[in-house]
Amino acid sequence: MTDAFRPSGPPPEPRPGAGHGITVALTCWNAAWCIERALDSVFAQTVPPDEVLVTDDGSTDDTVARIEARYGDAVRVLRLPHRGLTPTRRQAIAEARGPWIALLDADDTWLPQRLEKQVAFLQRHPALRWLSTDGMLVSADGVLRESWLSAYFSPVRDLEGDLFPYVVERCFPLLSSSLFHKDAYEAVGGLDSDVEWSQDYALWLRLSARYPGGLLADRLTTYWSSATQLSKRIEERYRDDQRLMERVARGEYRRDRVAQRIAREKIASYDYDLGITCLRSGRWVEGRRHMRRAAIGPGPWRRRALALLGAFAPRGARARLMRWAWLKRTVDGSRRRNPVMGPGNGREEA
């Protein structure tokens, strides 16, 4: 592990909570390389949280020892057996003492004004029960994307209100920028243990279907990108996301014609993505099945035409076509899902 991400200065001076009832819930596993960096960003907040809680998922390195040596009683640590991310995070939220939960992954960090700006936003919009912010995507090589939300919104802007159709179309909330009310979280059933790879998306769908939410355009989080992240399991995410869209299309979260139309288009889009993935890995039968569904589903004509080609071209021809540079560029370009919902559903922050 590199020392590049380990603080070299003295531990931060803990300050009393600001009385807003915010619990920071940080979940970690073998995070000795980054845990101090994350917690230092918590203690650097201009509006401090009322509680800092770390649930350790059975780490085998010195993660917990580093926390205890640097922060002492300022951090409440729960040592748990190794069960995986979702059960450990569920435990963190269940143990939180405050009514507001601010999530943070151990490899991410906050800018100092993150909680201050979110509290101010909630004070302007007291009906909100969940919100997130923009952030930067970073890696060991530096900044990969200055604005996380720029891939989802143009322009990036503050929003508040009914954001359910937005969340159906785009899983835009950054988990490490999220703040939500514990009562709302519990009312929708919390994190879904039956969703293995897209637990965060399932939560945002349920929260946004039932409660008004907010989005801050301020870049207040740095989101760490590494090869071991769950979000790198692209095919598994496709499958989970498609199942979630099938629930939306059936109206399981709520009856909403706009959201259900978006979900049907996304189901076809995921069939196309999965079809390409299967064909490229030689799983011809499964790939053709997904392509047939994509060809008859809603969506752009070019994608449906390519899906038709993938579904019915002879196997030998498909193998050659997949190596054709022009077609590869065309296929990849058609995987970029164009927004199917225009602006105006949520309200812009004045």
Phi, psi and omega in degrees: 000141180277150175273001185297335184252013179258130180300140180257345182272184179292160178296148180294152179278113179298141178240153178300149177298156185277001177083014178269359177072037182259125171254125172277122179248105182249128179249136184216160174208120181048054186249028181301332183289342188222351190298323180291323177299315180295312183290326175301323179292331176291314183284351176269004183294137177291333168245106186286151175286165178273341180207141174240114185240128177242125171254120182261124186272057175067041181301144177254000175259198184261033179306305184295320179299321179294319179298311183295323182289325187269327189243342178057227183284355179290342179238128174269119184250129173251116177273117183242154172293154183291112181233351183109168188297310187294311178300323181292319178291321176301319179295319179301313182292321179297325183276348184297137182270337182272157178284341179248133183248124175250113183275149176208130171275151188295336181264003177256167177220164177248148167282155189301332184265012184303303182292322179301314182288326178290320177298317179298321179295318178295325178293327176285332184228075188293348180281345184291145178237000174200150177199160178217176183226174171281170179195176178257141174266121186230162174214184178297340180271356180122200182282123178270325178211125183295325183229116177299317186286346180296339177280351185241332184225142173217109359278162173287129185209159175293140177223153174204148179124217180279102183255011183304310178299326176298316182291324176300316182286324187219124174278077188271337185295130171279124184302318182284001173249004189276147174221126181215159181277134184297324179298318179294317178303312181291326182295329180266003176098001177068198178292135185274112180289346179276351178256112191280318189249340184240042182300321181296317181297318179300321179293314181296324178297314182291318179295313185289334178291335187248333187230146174293145182229177181222157178222125177258133179283349180294139178272100190241004182223144168252123186256119187276132178250125176214165185291346184264000184291150175302324183294346177282345179278076192298311183297318179297321177296317178305313185293315178298314181297322178295319177298322177295320178294328176295324176295318178298315182299327178280354180079024183291327180277316171185157177281115183208108187299321179295311181296321180292325176294317178300316182298319179297321178294321181289328176301314178296322179296318178292326174300318178296313179300315180292324177298314178299315180300316180292316180297320181293334180261009176084011178268079193292316184297312180294320180299317179295323180297314178296320181295321178298318179294320179293326183293327182262356180274173178288159178142178182300145184297324183295319179294319180294324178293317178294323177296321178298318178298315180294330183282327191240353176293144178302152186303314180298322179291323179298318180299319179290319181297323181294341178265357183281121188301316182298316181292323179300317178295320180294317179298311182297321179296325182283350177279344179284108185288119178285143177302135179253001179234127179280175179291164172115355179281308172279169179259136176287143175292128181290000000 
